[in-house]
Amino acid sequence: SIAVIKIGDFDTHAGQGREQGDRLQKNFKTLDECINNLRTTLGGEWSNTTFMTLTEFGRTVKMNGGLGTDHGYASAMFVGGGSVNGGAVIADWPGLEKSDRFEGRDLMSTIDSRSICSEILTHTLGLDHDEIAERVFFDSSIPRLPVRLFV
């Protein structure tokens, strides 16, 4: 089974700090509650569960004049669940120096998010990576994830 939980209002171009109303903090609390409720509700099936967070755009590294961040190049995905070999950051960390950033502005992407999605579909649904790349993402060049994601 597949489920989607959509939590909106993360597009915070301004006021990301606590003194601006805790909007971002409230969103992360909602996300935490959703994951906790999923785990509690699934009980023993949690060990067969994978979840991921995904966004359609990244955020800038540097804060803007409105105490927020603007749309950027790279983002982070959070993958968890009982079937995930967790406790690690999977990336070639590029750094935050201006020379390490994409176009001097944004966090540099080091892993194609479609590789992670493909790995999850391969593990969870038993589908073939190459078929996912071609028939789901319409791009046969999507690389396989270079690390072991699942237990």
Residue pairs with C-beta under 8 A, 6 or more apart in sequence:
5 34
5 38
7 27
7 30
7 31
7 34
9 23
9 27
10 24
10 27
10 55
12 23
12 24
12 68
12 69
13 64
13 66
13 68
13 69
13 70
14 20
14 64
14 66
14 67
14 68
15 21
15 23
15 66
15 67
15 68
16 23
16 24
16 63
16 67
16 68
16 69
17 67
18 25
20 67
31 53
35 51
35 80
38 46
38 49
38 51
39 46
39 49
39 82
42 49
46 81
46 82
47 82
47 83
48 82
48 83
49 81
49 82
49 83
50 79
50 80
50 81
50 83
50 84
50 120
50 123
50 124
50 150
51 79
51 80
51 81
52 77
52 78
52 79
52 80
52 116
52 117
52 120
53 77
53 78
53 79
54 77
54 113
54 117
55 75
57 71
57 72
57 75
58 71
58 72
58 73
58 74
58 75
58 106
58 107
58 109
59 69
59 70
59 71
59 72
59 75
59 107
60 69
60 70
60 71
60 72
60 105
60 106
61 69
61 72
61 96
61 101
61 105
61 106
61 107
62 69
62 105
63 69
64 70
72 102
72 105
72 106
72 107
73 102
73 103
73 105
73 106
73 107
73 108
73 109
74 102
74 106
74 107
74 108
74 109
74 110
75 107
75 113
77 113
77 116
79 86
79 116
79 120
79 149
80 86
83 123
83 124
83 150
83 151
84 149
84 150
84 151
85 148
85 149
85 150
85 151
88 147
90 111
90 145
90 147
90 149
91 110
91 111
92 110
92 111
93 110
94 100
94 101
94 107
94 108
94 110
96 107
98 104
100 108
101 107
101 108
102 108
102 109
111 145
112 142
112 143
114 133
114 137
114 139
114 142
115 142
115 143
115 144
115 145
116 145
116 149
117 132
117 137
118 129
118 132
118 133
118 136
118 137
118 142
118 144
118 145
119 129
119 144
119 145
119 149
119 150
120 149
121 127
121 132
121 136
122 128
122 129
122 132
123 149
123 150
129 142
129 144
130 140
132 142
133 139
133 140
133 141
133 142
134 140
